[in-house]
């Protein structure tokens, strides 16, 4: 018996808008990827700004600790001289030595903090090794006209992370629609020709096949896709709440820390310096004791350090607000140097 020869082609005809739904899902995925890139860039910018301001603060703290250590060294020397002359008891010299030792510990701690701050910035620059860096700029409060909290909260909706979450909702919605469309069978149409070798004749063929979903209506996949879409919607809401809470916290910290920094600058620091200056002079004239002198010096040192911490908190809070809203409010410019600091 001679074999027949058949040649045919077939094409599945997608019903239920499957192709359009797949394209919609792909567009949502592409948009999510683009927004994720924007999110990474913004996050890196915020981290770099914060690391730079922390480096500025660390440099300032080392300067303050160095001056404090020098001040305590001079005070301890003066106390030793008075003790050697019999003008003060031995206990005064011991107190001076203790204060000098504590100032040395403070300086060592500040220097360690400076190394950590430098390394943090180098890591963000993708440098594995350690180099001495010098941040050029002022740690002073940045002059800015910050909008009210209500206006700032409106800007949170444009945050890239929310865009990523909303893109996931759109992608999940498309996936849900696609699973529903798969419940609609897709017919397959075929055309071809068959040659009957036995009788040397040919015939054209047309075929149509339609799958009949008897035991599987794709309900499981439909329910799963619907659950994932609902979870994505809840994630959007949760992310909105988290961003809003972060913004409220940063705004409150900005208000309180900046006010605190201004009080240190305008009132506390001048008073601490004047008090220390007067007590130094009075101590030399015999009007104050060693405890008064060391106490005044310690208040001056602590006030200067707390002032730096307040300014740092103010600047970091403002950077956080900028990262959450996507706007720039600082007008005080600073610069970063990648050059090694000369030893």
C-alpha positions as CSV (number, residue, x, y, z in Angstrom):
1,X,0.0,0.0,0.0
2,X,1.4,3.4,-0.9
3,X,1.5,6.1,1.7
4,X,-0.4,9.3,1.3
5,X,1.3,12.7,1.7
6,X,-0.3,15.4,3.7
7,X,1.0,19.0,4.2
8,X,-0.9,21.4,6.5
9,X,-0.5,24.6,8.6
10,X,-2.6,25.6,11.6
11,X,-3.1,28.8,13.6
12,X,-4.6,29.2,17.0
13,X,-7.1,32.1,17.2
14,X,-6.9,33.8,20.6
15,X,-10.3,34.9,21.9
16,X,-11.1,37.0,25.0
17,X,-8.5,39.7,24.3
18,X,-5.6,37.6,25.4
19,X,-3.0,39.3,23.2
20,X,-4.1,42.8,24.3
21,X,-4.0,41.7,28.0
22,X,-0.5,40.3,27.6
23,X,0.6,43.6,26.1
24,X,-1.0,45.5,29.0
25,X,0.8,43.2,31.5
26,X,4.2,43.8,29.7
27,X,3.7,47.6,29.8
28,X,3.0,47.5,33.5
29,X,6.1,45.4,34.1
30,X,8.2,47.8,32.1
31,X,6.8,50.8,33.9
32,X,7.5,49.1,37.2
33,X,11.1,48.4,36.2
34,X,11.6,52.0,35.2
35,X,10.2,53.3,38.5
36,X,12.3,50.8,40.4
37,X,15.4,52.4,38.7
38,X,14.2,55.8,39.8
39,X,13.7,54.5,43.3
40,X,17.2,53.1,43.5
41,X,18.6,56.5,42.3
42,X,16.7,58.5,44.8
43,X,17.6,56.2,47.6
44,X,21.3,56.4,46.7
45,X,21.1,60.2,46.6
46,X,19.5,60.4,50.0
47,X,22.0,58.0,51.5
48,X,24.9,59.9,50.0
49,X,23.7,63.3,51.2
50,X,23.2,61.9,54.7
51,X,26.7,60.3,54.7
52,X,28.2,63.6,53.6
53,X,26.5,65.6,56.3
54,X,27.6,63.0,58.9
55,X,31.1,63.4,57.6
56,X,30.9,67.2,58.1
57,X,29.6,66.7,61.6
58,X,32.3,64.1,62.4
59,X,35.0,66.6,61.2
60,X,33.5,69.3,63.4
61,X,33.4,67.0,66.4
62,X,37.1,66.2,66.0
63,X,37.9,69.9,65.9
64,X,35.9,70.5,69.0
65,X,37.4,67.5,70.8
66,X,40.9,68.6,69.8
67,X,40.3,72.1,71.2
68,X,38.8,70.7,74.3
69,X,41.7,68.4,74.9
70,X,44.1,71.3,74.4
71,X,42.1,73.4,76.8
72,X,42.1,70.6,79.4
73,X,45.9,70.2,78.9
74,X,46.5,73.8,79.7
75,X,44.2,73.7,82.7
76,X,45.9,70.6,84.1
77,X,49.3,72.2,83.6
78,X,48.2,75.3,85.5
79,X,46.8,73.1,88.3
80,X,50.1,71.2,88.6
81,X,52.0,74.5,88.8
82,X,49.7,75.8,91.6
83,X,50.1,72.5,93.5
84,X,53.9,72.6,93.1
85,X,53.9,76.1,94.6
86,X,51.7,75.0,97.5
87,X,48.8,77.3,96.3
88,X,46.4,74.3,95.8
89,X,45.9,70.9,97.3
90,X,47.1,67.7,95.6
91,X,43.4,66.8,94.9
92,X,43.1,69.8,92.5
93,X,45.9,68.4,90.4
94,X,44.3,64.9,90.4
95,X,41.0,66.4,89.3
96,X,42.8,68.2,86.4
97,X,44.5,65.0,85.4
98,X,41.2,63.1,85.4
99,X,39.6,65.8,83.2
100,X,42.5,65.6,80.8
101,X,42.2,61.9,80.5
102,X,38.4,62.2,79.8
103,X,39.1,64.8,77.1
104,X,41.6,62.4,75.5
105,X,38.9,59.6,75.5
106,X,36.5,62.0,73.9
107,X,39.0,62.9,71.2
108,X,39.7,59.3,70.5
109,X,36.0,58.6,70.2
110,X,35.5,61.5,67.8
111,X,38.4,60.4,65.6
112,X,36.9,56.9,65.4
113,X,33.6,58.4,64.4
114,X,35.4,60.3,61.7
115,X,36.9,57.1,60.3
116,X,33.5,55.5,60.3
117,X,31.9,58.5,58.5
118,X,34.6,58.5,55.8
119,X,34.2,54.7,55.3
120,X,30.4,55.1,54.9
121,X,30.8,57.6,52.2
122,X,33.5,55.6,50.4
123,X,31.2,52.6,50.4
124,X,28.5,54.6,48.7
125,X,31.1,55.6,46.1
126,X,31.8,51.9,45.6
127,X,35.3,52.1,46.9
128,X,36.5,49.1,48.9
129,X,39.5,50.6,50.5
130,X,39.9,53.5,53.0
131,X,41.1,56.9,52.2
132,X,41.2,60.2,54.1
133,X,38.4,62.4,52.8
134,X,37.6,66.0,53.6
135,X,34.1,67.3,53.3
136,X,34.1,70.9,52.2
137,X,31.1,72.9,53.4
138,X,29.3,74.5,56.3
139,X,27.5,72.5,59.0
140,X,25.4,75.6,59.7
141,X,21.6,75.4,59.4
142,X,20.4,75.5,55.9
143,X,18.1,78.4,55.1
144,X,14.9,77.1,53.6
145,X,11.2,77.9,53.2
146,X,9.7,74.5,54.0
147,X,6.0,74.1,53.1
148,X,3.5,72.9,55.7
149,X,3.1,69.3,56.6
150,X,-0.2,69.1,54.7
151,X,1.3,70.2,51.5
152,X,4.3,67.9,51.9
153,X,2.0,64.9,52.5
154,X,0.4,65.5,49.1
155,X,3.8,65.0,47.4
156,X,4.3,61.5,48.9
157,X,1.9,60.0,46.3
158,X,4.6,60.7,43.6
159,X,7.2,58.7,45.4
160,X,8.8,56.1,43.1
161,X,8.1,53.2,45.5
162,X,4.4,53.9,45.3
163,X,4.7,53.9,41.5
164,X,6.4,50.5,41.7
165,X,3.6,49.2,44.0
166,X,0.9,50.6,41.7
167,X,2.6,49.0,38.7
168,X,2.4,45.7,40.5
169,X,-1.3,46.2,40.9
170,X,-1.7,46.9,37.2
171,X,0.4,43.9,36.3
172,X,-1.6,41.8,38.7
173,X,-4.9,43.1,37.3
174,X,-3.7,42.2,33.8
175,X,-2.6,38.7,35.1
176,X,-6.1,38.2,36.6
177,X,-7.8,39.3,33.3
178,X,-5.5,36.9,31.4
179,X,-6.4,34.0,33.6
180,X,-10.1,34.7,33.2
181,X,-9.6,34.9,29.4
182,X,-8.0,31.5,29.4
183,X,-11.3,30.1,30.5
184,X,-12.5,30.9,27.0
185,X,-11.3,28.2,24.6
186,X,-9.1,29.2,21.7
187,X,-10.1,27.5,18.4
188,X,-7.4,26.3,16.0
189,X,-7.9,26.6,12.3
190,X,-5.8,24.6,9.8
191,X,-5.5,24.4,6.0
192,X,-3.5,22.0,4.0
193,X,-3.4,19.5,1.1
194,X,-3.3,15.7,0.9
195,X,-2.0,13.7,-2.0
196,X,-3.4,10.2,-2.4
197,X,-0.6,8.2,-4.0
198,X,-2.8,5.2,-4.7
199,X,-5.1,7.0,-7.0
200,X,-2.8,9.9,-7.9
201,X,-5.2,12.6,-6.8
202,X,-5.0,15.6,-4.4
203,X,-7.5,17.3,-2.1
204,X,-7.6,20.5,0.0
205,X,-8.1,20.1,3.7
206,X,-9.7,22.6,6.2
207,X,-9.8,21.8,9.9
208,X,-11.3,23.5,13.0
209,X,-10.7,22.3,16.5
210,X,-12.1,23.8,19.7
211,X,-11.0,22.4,23.1
212,X,-13.8,21.8,25.5
213,X,-12.9,22.5,29.2
214,X,-14.9,19.8,30.9
215,X,-13.0,19.4,34.2
216,X,-10.8,22.5,34.1
217,X,-12.3,26.0,33.9
218,X,-9.1,27.6,35.2
219,X,-10.8,28.6,38.4
220,X,-7.8,27.9,40.6
221,X,-5.5,30.2,38.6
222,X,-8.2,32.9,38.5
223,X,-8.6,32.8,42.2
224,X,-4.9,32.9,42.8
225,X,-4.4,35.8,40.4
226,X,-7.2,37.7,42.1
227,X,-5.7,37.1,45.5
228,X,-2.3,38.4,44.4
229,X,-3.9,41.5,42.9
230,X,-5.8,42.3,46.1
231,X,-2.6,41.8,48.1
232,X,-0.8,44.3,45.8
233,X,-3.6,46.8,46.4
234,X,-3.2,46.4,50.1
235,X,0.5,46.8,49.8
236,X,0.0,50.2,48.0
237,X,-2.1,51.4,50.9
238,X,0.4,50.1,53.5
239,X,3.2,51.8,51.7
240,X,1.3,55.1,51.6
241,X,0.8,54.9,55.3
242,X,4.5,54.1,56.0
243,X,5.7,57.0,53.8
244,X,3.2,59.4,55.4
245,X,4.4,58.3,58.9
246,X,8.0,58.7,57.9
247,X,7.3,62.2,56.6
248,X,5.4,63.2,59.7
249,X,8.3,61.9,61.9
250,X,10.9,63.7,59.8
251,X,8.9,66.9,59.8
252,X,8.6,66.8,63.6
253,X,12.3,66.1,64.1
254,X,13.1,68.9,61.6
255,X,11.0,71.4,63.5
256,X,12.3,70.4,67.0
257,X,16.0,69.9,66.1
258,X,16.3,73.1,64.1
259,X,14.7,75.1,66.9
260,X,17.1,73.4,69.4
261,X,20.0,74.2,67.1
262,X,19.0,77.9,66.9
263,X,18.7,78.1,70.7
264,X,22.2,76.7,71.1
265,X,23.5,79.1,68.5
266,X,21.8,82.2,69.8
267,X,21.7,81.6,73.6
268,X,23.4,78.6,75.0
269,X,26.8,78.7,73.3
270,X,27.4,82.4,73.9
271,X,26.4,82.0,77.5
272,X,28.6,79.0,78.0
273,X,31.6,80.7,76.4
274,X,31.1,83.9,78.5
275,X,30.7,81.8,81.7
276,X,33.9,79.8,81.0
277,X,35.8,83.0,80.1
278,X,34.7,84.7,83.4
279,X,35.5,81.7,85.5
280,X,38.9,81.3,84.0
281,X,39.6,84.9,84.8
282,X,38.2,84.6,88.3
283,X,40.1,81.4,88.9
284,X,43.4,83.1,88.2
285,X,42.4,85.8,90.7
286,X,41.4,83.2,93.3
287,X,37.7,83.9,93.2
288,X,36.7,80.4,92.0
289,X,37.9,76.9,92.9
290,X,39.1,74.2,90.6
291,X,35.7,72.5,90.5
292,X,34.2,75.7,89.2
293,X,36.8,76.0,86.5
294,X,36.5,72.4,85.3
295,X,32.8,72.5,85.5
296,X,32.6,75.7,83.3
297,X,35.0,74.1,80.8
298,X,32.9,71.0,80.7
299,X,29.7,72.9,80.1
300,X,31.3,74.8,77.2
301,X,32.5,71.5,75.7
302,X,29.2,69.7,76.1
303,X,27.2,72.7,74.7
304,X,29.3,72.8,71.6
305,X,28.9,69.1,71.0
306,X,25.2,69.2,71.6
307,X,24.9,72.1,69.2
308,X,26.6,70.0,66.5
309,X,24.3,67.1,67.2
310,X,21.2,69.4,66.9
311,X,22.4,70.8,63.6
312,X,23.1,67.3,62.3
313,X,19.7,66.1,63.3
314,X,18.1,69.1,61.6
315,X,20.0,68.6,58.3
316,X,19.4,64.8,58.3
317,X,15.6,65.4,58.8
318,X,15.5,67.9,56.0
319,X,17.3,65.4,53.7
320,X,14.8,62.7,54.7
321,X,11.9,65.1,53.8
322,X,13.6,65.9,50.4
323,X,13.9,62.1,49.7
324,X,10.2,61.5,50.5
325,X,8.8,64.4,48.6
326,X,11.3,64.5,45.6
327,X,11.9,68.3,46.1
328,X,15.0,70.2,47.2
329,X,14.6,72.8,49.9
330,X,18.1,73.4,51.1
331,X,19.8,76.5,49.8
332,X,23.1,76.1,51.7
333,X,25.4,74.3,49.3
334,X,28.3,72.0,50.3
335,X,30.8,70.1,48.3
336,X,32.3,66.7,48.5
337,X,35.9,66.1,47.7
338,X,37.2,62.7,46.4
339,X,40.8,63.9,46.8
340,X,42.8,62.4,49.6
341,X,43.3,64.7,52.5
342,X,47.0,65.5,52.9
343,X,48.6,64.2,56.0
